[in-house]
Structure formats: C-alpha cells, structure tokens
Amino acid sequence: MLLLVLVGLAAVLLVNTLRLPNHQLGPVPAAPAVAVVPDSATAHLAGALRIATVSRSHYAETDTVPFDQFQAYLQRTFPLVHQRLKRQTVNHYGLLYEWPGTDPALKPLLLLAHQDVVPVLPGTESQWTRPPFAGQQAGGYLYGRGALDDKLNVLGQLEAVEALLRAGLRPRRTVLLAFGHDEETLGLRGATALAALLKTQHPQLELVLDEGGLVKADGVAGLTQPVALVGVSEKGYLSLELAATGPGGHPARAHERGPGGRRRG
C-alpha cells in the first residue's frame, strides 16, 4: 500500500509538472532612453545616507525624528512622485505608493525596500574610514549606512519612477512601492502592517521583488564567473551571545567586510 501511495504521488507530481505553463518572458524591446541629470541620483542617495534612520530592537528606544526628516527629504527630492502617486502610511512611517497602470485588469507589481539601518556598535566609531552617516564620496564609491542595505533601493525605485513621470510615461500594470521602517528589527510595525494593508487593497499580485542579494565574482570555491545570489524566502532567527576578536563583517560573509566595523545579523 505504501508503495502504491508513493507511485501515485510521483505520478501526480509528474503530471502537474508537465501541465505547468512556461512563464519565461520572450525578448523585451528596450525602453526609450530617459533623460537623467548627471550624478543627481548619487547626490540624492548621499543626502539620504546623512539621515540616521536607525531602528532599535526595542521600539521605544528608536529615535523617530530622523524618520520624519527622511519622509520630508523624499517629498522634496521626488516632487512628481508625491504629486501623482497615491501615498499611504502605516504606523506613521511605513510608506505605500501606488502608481496606477493603464490596464486595471492586470495584477499589480510590488517593489519592496526599507528605510531603516542598523546602529553603529558603540566604541567602533574610530574603526570607520568614513563616517557612517556622512554620505561621503571617494574613489568612485559612496560610503554610509544604507548605501547598500537598503536606502539604495528606496532611492533607486523613487528615482526611476520620478524620471519616468518626468518623461510622461505610464505603466500598463499598476506599480506599488512599499517601504518599511523597521526591517532590521523584524518589521512588525512596517512590513507586517504594510502586508495587511496590501491584502485588503491588492489581494493578488503579479510579482513581488525585494532587495535581493549580491553578484559574486569570487570568495566561493569553484566559482569561475559572476553569479547572482537569488533569495526566495526570509529565514528565522536565533539569538546568541558570541565574543570574537578580529575584523568585523556580515554574519554570512564575515571575511568580506570592508571599512566600517561590524554588523549585527
């Protein structure tokens, strides 16, 4: 009986696999060029890095003034976005933008990012080669908390939409932008509340894209060409107390950390 059940299960899986339609997109024509002011995007991101939107494990300890400043900065920096897109807030700081498409029959596309950054470990300030909240440019690089994780995506998405609006373009599919404010501390007030709001307003989505991973060119045995790391889910967490001496780094790739000290995982 067990063998029959296993064979039946395998047959069902095989049939469902063969029936699954191919969702691979065909060739997509290049979009028309959009005029962008040289280096404006870099300057906008640098300005955002200078606002210390640090989230704390205990929300009562979070300084919310920088988050108010950050929202005001976004409104000044991206005026067309705030004039033409519907903007909603959850728990005051979580942001949801809606850019209506021309075809309401199409399911919306959701892009995610987060506004908050992790604190600088007390006592490590002198280890930073560049101040963590100065948004300094040097040697072709932009330094600061959030330059990669994750104000890069907040500003990048808004920069793209602002440029498209300026060019008079409008998407066929509705585009949603959701920016939480406590992702580094489980996202209970940001992502969780935004998800609940989206469930009531847009229960079906075509695609959801979050911040993603890195493009690795070295550091992994057998890697002979750049490989994009694709994340498909969020992991859980385990709290430990560890003591170590040496250069700081990301928990998953500690040996790769550049200037700036350690990051909590």
C-alpha positions as a Markdown table, in Angstrom:
| # | Residue | x | y | z |
|---|---|---|---|---|
| 1 | Met | 0.0 | 0.0 | 0.0 |
| 2 | Leu | 2.8 | 2.4 | 0.9 |
| 3 | Leu | 4.5 | 1.7 | -2.5 |
| 4 | Leu | 1.2 | 2.4 | -4.3 |
| 5 | Val | 0.8 | 5.7 | -2.5 |
| 6 | Leu | 4.3 | 6.7 | -3.4 |
| 7 | Val | 3.9 | 5.7 | -7.0 |
| 8 | Gly | 0.6 | 7.6 | -7.1 |
| 9 | Leu | 2.2 | 10.7 | -5.6 |
| 10 | Ala | 5.0 | 10.6 | -8.1 |
| 11 | Ala | 2.6 | 10.3 | -10.9 |
| 12 | Val | 0.6 | 13.3 | -9.7 |
| 13 | Leu | 3.7 | 15.4 | -9.3 |
| 14 | Leu | 4.9 | 14.4 | -12.8 |
| 15 | Val | 1.5 | 15.3 | -14.4 |
| 16 | Asn | 1.4 | 18.6 | -12.6 |
| 17 | Thr | 4.9 | 19.4 | -13.7 |
| 18 | Leu | 4.2 | 18.7 | -17.3 |
| 19 | Arg | 1.0 | 20.8 | -17.2 |
| 20 | Leu | 2.7 | 23.8 | -15.6 |
| 21 | Pro | 2.8 | 26.6 | -18.2 |
| 22 | Asn | 6.0 | 28.3 | -19.1 |
| 23 | His | 6.2 | 31.8 | -17.6 |
| 24 | Gln | 9.5 | 32.7 | -19.2 |
| 25 | Leu | 9.3 | 36.0 | -20.9 |
| 26 | Gly | 10.3 | 36.4 | -24.5 |
| 27 | Pro | 12.6 | 39.1 | -25.9 |
| 28 | Val | 11.6 | 42.5 | -24.4 |
| 29 | Pro | 12.2 | 45.6 | -26.5 |
| 30 | Ala | 14.4 | 48.2 | -25.0 |
| 31 | Ala | 12.6 | 51.1 | -23.3 |
| 32 | Pro | 13.2 | 54.6 | -24.7 |
| 33 | Ala | 16.1 | 56.5 | -23.2 |
| 34 | Val | 15.1 | 58.7 | -20.2 |
| 35 | Ala | 17.0 | 61.9 | -19.6 |
| 36 | Val | 18.6 | 62.0 | -16.2 |
| 37 | Val | 20.6 | 64.8 | -14.7 |
| 38 | Pro | 24.2 | 63.6 | -14.4 |
| 39 | Asp | 25.1 | 62.4 | -10.9 |
| 40 | Ser | 21.8 | 63.6 | -9.5 |
| 41 | Ala | 20.9 | 60.0 | -8.3 |
| 42 | Thr | 24.2 | 59.7 | -6.4 |
| 43 | Ala | 23.7 | 63.1 | -4.8 |
| 44 | His | 20.1 | 62.1 | -3.8 |
| 45 | Leu | 21.3 | 58.9 | -2.2 |
| 46 | Ala | 24.2 | 60.6 | -0.4 |
| 47 | Gly | 21.7 | 63.0 | 1.1 |
| 48 | Ala | 19.5 | 60.1 | 2.3 |
| 49 | Leu | 22.5 | 58.4 | 3.9 |
| 50 | Arg | 23.1 | 61.5 | 6.1 |
| 51 | Ile | 19.7 | 60.9 | 7.8 |
| 52 | Ala | 20.3 | 58.4 | 10.6 |
| 53 | Thr | 17.2 | 56.3 | 10.4 |
| 54 | Val | 18.4 | 53.8 | 12.9 |
| 55 | Ser | 15.9 | 51.1 | 14.2 |
| 56 | Arg | 16.3 | 49.6 | 17.6 |
| 57 | Ser | 15.3 | 46.2 | 18.9 |
| 58 | His | 13.1 | 47.9 | 21.5 |
| 59 | Tyr | 10.9 | 50.3 | 19.5 |
| 60 | Ala | 10.6 | 52.7 | 22.5 |
| 61 | Glu | 14.4 | 53.4 | 22.1 |
| 62 | Thr | 14.1 | 54.3 | 18.4 |
| 63 | Asp | 14.7 | 58.0 | 17.7 |
| 64 | Thr | 11.8 | 58.7 | 15.3 |
| 65 | Val | 12.9 | 62.3 | 14.4 |
| 66 | Pro | 15.2 | 61.1 | 11.6 |
| 67 | Phe | 12.3 | 59.1 | 10.1 |
| 68 | Asp | 10.2 | 62.3 | 9.9 |
| 69 | Gln | 13.2 | 64.0 | 8.4 |
| 70 | Phe | 13.6 | 61.2 | 5.9 |
| 71 | Gln | 10.0 | 61.4 | 4.8 |
| 72 | Ala | 10.3 | 65.2 | 4.3 |
| 73 | Tyr | 13.5 | 64.6 | 2.3 |
| 74 | Leu | 11.8 | 62.2 | 0.0 |
| 75 | Gln | 9.0 | 64.6 | -0.7 |
| 76 | Arg | 11.4 | 67.4 | -1.5 |
| 77 | Thr | 13.6 | 65.1 | -3.7 |
| 78 | Phe | 10.9 | 63.4 | -5.7 |
| 79 | Pro | 8.1 | 66.0 | -6.2 |
| 80 | Leu | 6.4 | 64.3 | -9.1 |
| 81 | Val | 6.1 | 61.0 | -7.2 |
| 82 | His | 4.4 | 62.8 | -4.4 |
| 83 | Gln | 2.1 | 64.8 | -6.7 |
| 84 | Arg | 0.9 | 62.0 | -8.9 |
| 85 | Leu | 1.2 | 58.7 | -6.9 |
| 86 | Lys | -1.2 | 57.8 | -4.2 |
| 87 | Arg | 0.7 | 57.7 | -0.9 |
| 88 | Gln | -0.4 | 55.9 | 2.3 |
| 89 | Thr | 1.3 | 55.4 | 5.6 |
| 90 | Val | 1.1 | 52.7 | 8.2 |
| 91 | Asn | 2.2 | 53.3 | 11.8 |
| 92 | His | 3.2 | 56.8 | 10.6 |
| 93 | Tyr | 6.5 | 55.7 | 9.0 |
| 94 | Gly | 5.7 | 52.7 | 6.8 |
| 95 | Leu | 5.1 | 54.0 | 3.2 |
| 96 | Leu | 3.0 | 52.6 | 0.4 |
| 97 | Tyr | 3.0 | 54.3 | -3.0 |
| 98 | Glu | 0.6 | 53.4 | -5.8 |
| 99 | Trp | 1.2 | 54.2 | -9.5 |
| 100 | Pro | -2.0 | 53.3 | -11.4 |
| 101 | Gly | -1.5 | 51.5 | -14.7 |
| 102 | Thr | -3.4 | 52.0 | -17.9 |
| 103 | Asp | -4.8 | 48.4 | -17.8 |
| 104 | Pro | -6.7 | 47.8 | -14.5 |
| 105 | Ala | -7.2 | 44.1 | -15.5 |
| 106 | Leu | -3.5 | 43.4 | -14.9 |
| 107 | Lys | -2.3 | 42.4 | -11.5 |
| 108 | Pro | -0.1 | 45.0 | -9.8 |
| 109 | Leu | 3.7 | 44.7 | -9.4 |
| 110 | Leu | 5.1 | 45.2 | -5.9 |
| 111 | Leu | 8.6 | 46.5 | -5.2 |
| 112 | Leu | 9.9 | 46.4 | -1.6 |
| 113 | Ala | 12.7 | 48.2 | 0.3 |
| 114 | His | 13.3 | 49.5 | 3.8 |
| 115 | Gln | 14.2 | 52.9 | 5.2 |
| 116 | Asp | 16.0 | 51.8 | 8.4 |
| 117 | Val | 19.6 | 50.9 | 9.1 |
| 118 | Val | 21.3 | 49.1 | 11.9 |
| 119 | Pro | 23.1 | 51.0 | 14.7 |
| 120 | Val | 26.8 | 51.7 | 14.8 |
| 121 | Leu | 28.3 | 49.5 | 17.5 |
| 122 | Pro | 29.3 | 51.8 | 20.4 |
| 123 | Gly | 33.1 | 52.0 | 20.6 |
| 124 | Thr | 33.7 | 51.2 | 17.0 |
| 125 | Glu | 33.3 | 54.7 | 15.6 |
| 126 | Ser | 37.1 | 55.1 | 15.2 |
| 127 | Gln | 37.3 | 52.0 | 13.1 |
| 128 | Trp | 35.3 | 53.6 | 10.3 |
| 129 | Thr | 37.4 | 55.0 | 7.5 |
| 130 | Arg | 34.5 | 57.2 | 6.6 |
| 131 | Pro | 31.8 | 58.5 | 9.0 |
| 132 | Pro | 28.8 | 56.1 | 8.9 |
| 133 | Phe | 26.2 | 58.9 | 8.4 |
| 134 | Ala | 28.2 | 61.4 | 6.3 |
| 135 | Gly | 27.3 | 60.2 | 2.8 |
| 136 | Gln | 30.8 | 60.8 | 1.5 |
| 137 | Gln | 32.0 | 60.0 | -2.0 |
| 138 | Ala | 35.6 | 58.9 | -2.5 |
| 139 | Gly | 37.4 | 56.9 | -5.2 |
| 140 | Gly | 34.2 | 56.3 | -7.1 |
| 141 | Tyr | 32.4 | 54.9 | -4.1 |
| 142 | Leu | 29.6 | 56.2 | -1.8 |
| 143 | Tyr | 30.1 | 55.5 | 1.9 |
| 144 | Gly | 27.5 | 55.3 | 4.6 |
| 145 | Arg | 25.0 | 53.2 | 6.5 |
| 146 | Gly | 22.3 | 52.2 | 4.0 |
| 147 | Ala | 24.4 | 52.7 | 0.9 |
| 148 | Leu | 23.6 | 49.0 | 0.1 |
| 149 | Asp | 21.2 | 47.9 | 2.8 |
| 150 | Asp | 18.8 | 49.4 | 1.9 |
| 151 | Lys | 18.4 | 53.0 | 1.1 |
| 152 | Leu | 20.0 | 52.2 | -2.3 |
| 153 | Asn | 16.7 | 50.5 | -3.3 |
| 154 | Val | 14.4 | 53.1 | -1.7 |
| 155 | Leu | 16.1 | 55.9 | -3.6 |
| 156 | Gly | 16.6 | 53.9 | -6.7 |
| 157 | Gln | 13.0 | 53.0 | -7.1 |
| 158 | Leu | 11.8 | 56.5 | -6.4 |
| 159 | Glu | 14.5 | 57.9 | -8.8 |
| 160 | Ala | 13.2 | 55.6 | -11.6 |
| 161 | Val | 9.6 | 56.5 | -11.1 |
| 162 | Glu | 10.4 | 60.2 | -10.9 |
| 163 | Ala | 12.3 | 60.0 | -14.2 |
| 164 | Leu | 9.6 | 58.1 | -15.9 |
| 165 | Leu | 7.0 | 60.6 | -14.7 |
| 166 | Arg | 9.1 | 63.4 | -16.0 |
| 167 | Ala | 9.3 | 61.7 | -19.4 |
| 168 | Gly | 5.5 | 61.4 | -19.5 |
| 169 | Leu | 5.4 | 57.6 | -19.3 |
| 170 | Arg | 2.9 | 55.5 | -17.6 |
| 171 | Pro | 3.0 | 51.7 | -17.0 |
| 172 | Arg | 0.3 | 49.3 | -18.3 |
| 173 | Arg | 0.4 | 47.5 | -15.0 |
| 174 | Thr | -0.1 | 49.2 | -11.6 |
| 175 | Val | 3.2 | 49.6 | -9.7 |
| 176 | Leu | 3.3 | 49.5 | -5.9 |
| 177 | Leu | 6.2 | 50.6 | -3.8 |
| 178 | Ala | 6.3 | 49.6 | -0.1 |
| 179 | Phe | 9.0 | 50.9 | 2.2 |
| 180 | Gly | 9.0 | 49.6 | 5.8 |
| 181 | His | 10.8 | 51.3 | 8.6 |
| 182 | Asp | 11.8 | 48.5 | 11.0 |
| 183 | Glu | 13.0 | 45.7 | 8.7 |
| 184 | Glu | 16.3 | 45.3 | 10.7 |
| 185 | Thr | 14.2 | 44.6 | 13.8 |
| 186 | Leu | 11.7 | 42.0 | 12.4 |
| 187 | Gly | 9.4 | 44.5 | 10.6 |
| 188 | Leu | 6.4 | 44.2 | 12.9 |
| 189 | Arg | 5.4 | 47.8 | 12.6 |
| 190 | Gly | 6.4 | 48.2 | 8.9 |
| 191 | Ala | 6.4 | 45.2 | 6.7 |
| 192 | Thr | 3.7 | 43.3 | 8.7 |
| 193 | Ala | 1.4 | 46.3 | 8.7 |
| 194 | Leu | 2.0 | 47.0 | 5.0 |
| 195 | Ala | 1.3 | 43.4 | 4.1 |
| 196 | Ala | -2.1 | 43.6 | 6.0 |
| 197 | Leu | -2.9 | 46.8 | 4.1 |
| 198 | Leu | -2.0 | 45.3 | 0.7 |
| 199 | Lys | -4.1 | 42.2 | 1.5 |
| 200 | Thr | -7.2 | 44.4 | 1.7 |
| 201 | Gln | -6.4 | 46.6 | -1.3 |
| 202 | His | -4.5 | 44.4 | -3.6 |
| 203 | Pro | -5.0 | 40.7 | -2.6 |
| 204 | Gln | -3.5 | 39.4 | -5.8 |
| 205 | Leu | -0.1 | 40.5 | -7.2 |
| 206 | Glu | 1.7 | 39.5 | -10.3 |
| 207 | Leu | 5.2 | 39.8 | -8.9 |
| 208 | Val | 7.0 | 40.8 | -5.7 |
| 209 | Leu | 10.6 | 42.0 | -5.7 |
| 210 | Asp | 12.6 | 42.7 | -2.5 |
| 211 | Glu | 16.2 | 43.9 | -2.0 |
| 212 | Gly | 17.8 | 40.7 | -3.3 |
| 213 | Gly | 21.4 | 39.5 | -2.8 |
| 214 | Leu | 24.8 | 40.2 | -4.4 |
| 215 | Val | 26.6 | 39.3 | -7.6 |
| 216 | Lys | 29.5 | 37.2 | -6.5 |
| 217 | Ala | 32.7 | 37.0 | -8.6 |
| 218 | Asp | 35.0 | 35.4 | -6.0 |
| 219 | Gly | 35.1 | 34.0 | -2.5 |
| 220 | Val | 33.3 | 30.7 | -3.3 |
| 221 | Ala | 35.2 | 27.6 | -4.2 |
| 222 | Gly | 34.6 | 26.6 | -7.9 |
| 223 | Leu | 33.2 | 30.0 | -8.9 |
| 224 | Thr | 34.6 | 30.9 | -12.3 |
| 225 | Gln | 32.2 | 33.7 | -13.3 |
| 226 | Pro | 29.9 | 36.2 | -11.6 |
| 227 | Val | 26.8 | 34.6 | -10.1 |
| 228 | Ala | 23.7 | 36.4 | -8.8 |
| 229 | Leu | 22.5 | 35.2 | -5.4 |
| 230 | Val | 18.8 | 34.9 | -5.5 |
| 231 | Gly | 16.8 | 34.9 | -2.3 |
| 232 | Val | 13.4 | 33.2 | -2.3 |
| 233 | Ser | 12.4 | 33.4 | 1.3 |
| 234 | Glu | 13.2 | 35.0 | 4.7 |
| 235 | Lys | 15.0 | 33.0 | 7.3 |
| 236 | Gly | 14.1 | 32.8 | 11.0 |
| 237 | Tyr | 16.4 | 34.0 | 13.7 |
| 238 | Leu | 18.3 | 32.7 | 16.7 |
| 239 | Ser | 19.7 | 34.9 | 19.5 |
| 240 | Leu | 23.3 | 34.0 | 20.7 |
| 241 | Glu | 26.0 | 35.8 | 22.6 |
| 242 | Leu | 29.4 | 35.4 | 21.0 |
| 243 | Ala | 32.7 | 37.0 | 21.6 |
| 244 | Ala | 35.4 | 37.3 | 18.9 |
| 245 | Thr | 38.5 | 39.3 | 18.1 |
| 246 | Gly | 39.2 | 40.4 | 14.5 |
| 247 | Pro | 37.8 | 42.5 | 11.7 |
| 248 | Gly | 34.0 | 42.8 | 11.7 |
| 249 | Gly | 31.8 | 41.5 | 8.9 |
| 250 | His | 28.4 | 40.3 | 7.8 |
| 251 | Pro | 27.4 | 37.1 | 9.6 |
| 252 | Ala | 27.2 | 35.2 | 6.3 |
| 253 | Arg | 30.4 | 36.5 | 4.8 |
| 254 | Ala | 32.5 | 37.8 | 7.7 |
| 255 | His | 35.8 | 37.8 | 5.8 |
| 256 | Glu | 34.5 | 40.2 | 3.1 |
| 257 | Arg | 33.7 | 43.2 | 5.3 |
| 258 | Gly | 35.2 | 46.4 | 4.1 |
| 259 | Pro | 35.9 | 49.5 | 6.2 |
| 260 | Gly | 33.3 | 50.3 | 8.9 |
| 261 | Gly | 33.2 | 47.7 | 11.6 |
| 262 | Arg | 30.6 | 45.0 | 12.4 |
| 263 | Arg | 27.0 | 44.4 | 11.5 |
| 264 | Arg | 24.5 | 42.6 | 13.6 |
| 265 | Gly | 22.9 | 39.6 | 12.0 |
